Amino acid sequence: MDNIDCSLANPKLEDQLLDRFDDATKGLTFDDEGDYGSNASVLQTMMKKQYCNVDALNEDGMKRFFASHRVLTRRMSKQIGSLSVRFTVQYNLFSGTVNALGSPDQVEWLKKSHDNGELGCFLLTEKAAGVLSGLIVETTAEYTKEGFLINTPNDNAIKVWISQGLLAKWGVVIAKLIIDGTDHGIHGFIVDMADKNIIKEDMGAKTAYNSLDNANITFKNVLIPHKSMLTKFARVTESGKFEFEGDRPPSFIKIAQRLLSGRLCIADSAVQFFRECIRTTQTYTDTRKVWVEPTKQLTISELPYVKQVFNEANQCASVHAKYLLHLQTEFAKTAQAGSEPSRKLQNLIAAAKAEAVDFATTWLSKVRCKVGSYSLMKESPFGTSSDILYCMRFAEGDTHILQQSLVREVIKEKTTPFGFVSLLLQVFKGFLISYTGMMSPAAKLTYKMNLAILSLLVYMKMNTRRLGRIGAWYAAGERVYNVAKLVSLNMIYSTVVSKYGHSAETAQFARVSLRDCAAL
């Protein structure tokens, strides 16, 4: 592959990648409702023609990968579904995990497999512990002298929603390592998906993107070689002893850290998809004229209420894009160093994923309502093509689960004596400034967040004795998600201002966010 400048600030990068994408896909057809094989063959062709390769997961800490994924979304905004998911599964989840957790020999094997166009899948999510219930792994990998025995202990542990699970030649299964009855935590193992003891079941037709194979996977005494365990950070010796690097075994987030880069990809895709939809719509509204007076016509884009929605949408999308570029840079540094992402970075990424997808979904509907009958036309960017945004809500962590995690962190911080006193002082200060009428939209958004946090803390305190801690949490309902939204919007605003400075875009973002949160 030719050298490409991977600086995220380099405007030439994506143009170079667009040319590479067009070359790799020349003559290929894309059909989100076609057969599995035809859709998968597009990705295999891209792999063999080196649109993106395994080295992209290393160079500048995944920056080229992030850019490659963004370019794919830009080029295929109306057919983003199946191929986009395949691309993420192949490069981020499967290859990314082997690359991050594998030994040098395993990484070399991965490169050869990739160049041969061999598809992979990632087996983490289980039936009883999916995106709505948090991630719990019951699948086991039991050490024996002959190898590791992979088993699905019960029906609730069946791996579900495994994208590319039917056609993949290889898989990375996340399972609990068991040695002599002792659980040594989750680890990654490479499996041959053609093994006769791996039971693959087609999940059936979906509302859209039926050219993507999604499978339920069950393991029944699947024996794999000892060398199949990904051993960069932990391993089992020939004598059956568990060893690991550092002072503790790798954590869940270190083993499954590609969920974080996946969340960044999804958030980025949501924003890029939305921006492409806006561009397509504006191309139409810039030329479509309507009568506003008996002797005067304007284009739809010139109508004040349409101009306003386009302006707000574009500026807010720009803020989200800058936030994501910053987080990709921070994640790239972590990946390059081989370290575990900090809790702060994990929270920033959770906020990015939840809010970017929600922004794209909400604002695409707002734009659609402003453009008349064009909203129903096949050539428009609306309709089933935008269903991918609903897929993005639950992929790599459901929005509500990520929001709950964020709020738990806030509660943990604000229930310390210092944290609670600090919150009270912030609320009091906000009240005094608001009373003067001199508060900026950004300051109002922060004040609203602090009030919402205080209200939730008071509610939890008043109801915990009666309902128990878990009961009070459930009963809090939308209060939790309101806090999550306000915390996330403040995170995005403050991060972008800190990194890039104040601008008309950030001011607009604060005004729009405050208005959209008025009912919270």
C-alpha positions, 0 to 999 in steps of 0.5 A: 500500500502506498504511503498516506499522510495519516494526520487527522488535520490533513485535508488531503487524506480523505481525498486520497482515500476516496480515490483508493475506495473508488479504485477498489470498488470499481465495477462492483454493485451494492445491494443492501437487500441482496444475498449474503455472498454477493455482499460479502464478496464486495468486502473481500475484493476491497481487502484483496485490493488493499483499500485498508489493510491490517497495517492501518490498525497500527499506523498512527494508532488507527488513524488511517482506519478511522479515516477509511471508515469515514470515507466509506460512509461518505461514499455510500451514504444511501447504501451504508448498512450491510457493507459498513457493518461488515467493514467494522466487524472485519477491521475493528472487531475481528482484525483489531482484536487479534492485532491488539491482543495477539502475539507477533506470530498471530498478527503475521497470520492475520495479515496473510489471512486478510490479504487472502480475503478471508472473512472474520467475525467477533463473538462476544454478545450473548443471548441473556447479556446483550445490549440491553442488559450489560455484558456478561460472558458465560461461554467457557474455554477450558484448558486441557492437555489437548487444547482449549474446549469451547462450550456454550453452557446454556441457552442463555449463553448462545452468541447472538447477533454475530454479524458475518457469522455465517460466512466468516472463515475465522472468528474471535470468541470471547470466553472465560478461561477455566483452568482446573475449575478456576475462572481466570477471566475473559480472553480472546481465542481464534476459532475456525468457524468451519468446525463441525461442533460450531452450530450456526443459525441464521437469525432470519429476516430483518426490517432492513440490511438483509444482505448482512448475515447475522447468526446465533452461534453455539459451541459444543465441545469445540477443541482448539489448539493452545496456540489459538489463545491471543497471548500478548497480555496473558497466556497458559504455559505448557504445564497449565499455569496461567501467566499475565503481563504486569501486576494484574490480569488484563481487564474486560475493557482491555480484552474488549477495547475494540468496543470503544473504537467501534463506538467511535466508528459508529458515532462518526458514521452517524455524523457523516451519514447525516452530513451526506443526507444534508448535502443531498437534500440541499442540492435539491432545495437549492434549485427547487423554487416555490412561489412566495408572492404572486410575482416572486419565487424563492428556492426552498433553501432560501425560505427562512425556516429551511435556512435556519434548520440547515444552518443549525444542523450543519453547525451542530454536526461540525461540533460533533465531528470535531469532538469525534476527531479529538477522541479518535486522536486520544484513542489512537495515542492509547492504542499506539502505547498499548495501554488501557483507555482511561475511565475518562476517555471511556466516558467521553466515548460513551457520550459521543456514541449516544449523542451523535446517533441521537443527533443524527436521528432527531435532526434528520427527522427535523430536516425531512419535515421541512422539505415537503414532498421531496421527503417521500421521493426514492432519490431522497436520503430519507426512508429505509436507508436511514434505518441504519441509525436505529441499528447504531443505537444498540450496536457496540453498546445500547444508548440507554446502557451507556447513558446509565453508565455515565450517570452512575459515574456522576452519582459516584462523584457527586455523593462524596462530601466534596463532590456534593458540596461542590455541586451545591455551590455550582447550583447556587452560583448558577442561580445568582447569575441566572437571576441577573439575566446575564447568563450565556446559553452555555452557562445555562446548559451547565446550570441546567445539568447541575440542577438535574443532577441535584434533583436526581440525587435528592430523588435517590436519597428519598426513595432508596430506603423505601425501594432499595438502591436498585429499585430507586434507580429503576423508578427514577426512569427518565430522570437518569436519561435526562441527566445523561443527555445534559452531561453528554452535551456539556462534555461535547461542548466543553471538550470542543471549546477547550481543544479548538476554542470558541466559535460561531459553531460552538455558540450555536451548539450551546443554543440549540442544545439548550433549546432542545433540552428545554423540556427536560 
